[in-house]
Amino acid sequence: MQRFSQWLIRRSGSKTALLVLVLFLLFTGLVLPAQNEKFSASGGDRSPDLSLFYSAADLLQMAEDYGPAGRAAYVQARIEFDILWPVVYGIFLCVGISWVLQRILPKNSPWRLLNLLPLLAVGFDFLENLCAAIAMHYYPQSPVWAVRLAPVFTPVKWLFVGGCFGILCVAFLVWVVKSIQKGMGAAKV
C-alpha cells in the first residue's frame, strides 16, 4: 500500500496533473451532460446512482417505474458509462491529491496515504453499479442480495467521493496559503 502510494506520488507531476485535470473537465463538460440527457430520454427521473439514501423497496420501485425499456437502458448505461466514469474521477482524485500532498507534506508523512482513498470510492461505485444493474436486469425476480446491498454501497460511495473531493480542496488551499507565505517571505529578504 505504501509503495503504491509513493509510486502514485512520483507519477503525479505537474504535466500529468494538468493532463488529468483537462480530461476530467472535458468528461464532466461533454460526456456527463450527454449521459444525463440520454438517461432522461429513457424515462428515468430517479436513479440509485444519484441518490444518497434509498431503500431496497425504493430500488424495486425505480425498477418498476423504468419499465422494460428503461431498465434495459439503465443496465446498458452501467456497462457503457459507469465503468469509465469512476475510472476518470478516480484517476483525477488520485493524481490531484498526490500532486498537492507532495507539495505540502514531508516525504515520510503517513498522511500521504490519503492519495489512495479514491480507490475506495471507485470500488464502492463499482459495487453499487453491479448490484443495481443486477437488480434492474432481473426485475421482478431481482436477487435479494443485490437489492439489499445496492442501498448500502451507495452512501458509502458518496462518503468516499465527497471525502476525497474535500481532501483535494483542503490540501489545495493549504498549498496556496503556503505558496503565498513562501512568496511573501522571499519578498521580505
Secondary structure, 3 states (H helix, E strand, C coil): CHHHHHHHHHHCCHHHHHHHHHHHHHHHHHHHHHHHHHHHHCCCCCCHHHCCCCCHHHHHHHHHHHHHHHHHHHHHHHHHCCCHHHHHHHHHHHHHHHHHHHHHCCCCCHHHHHHHHHHHHHHHHHHHHHHHHHHHHHCCCCCHHHHHHHHHHHHHHHHHHHHHHHHHHHHHHHHHHHHHHHHHHHHHC
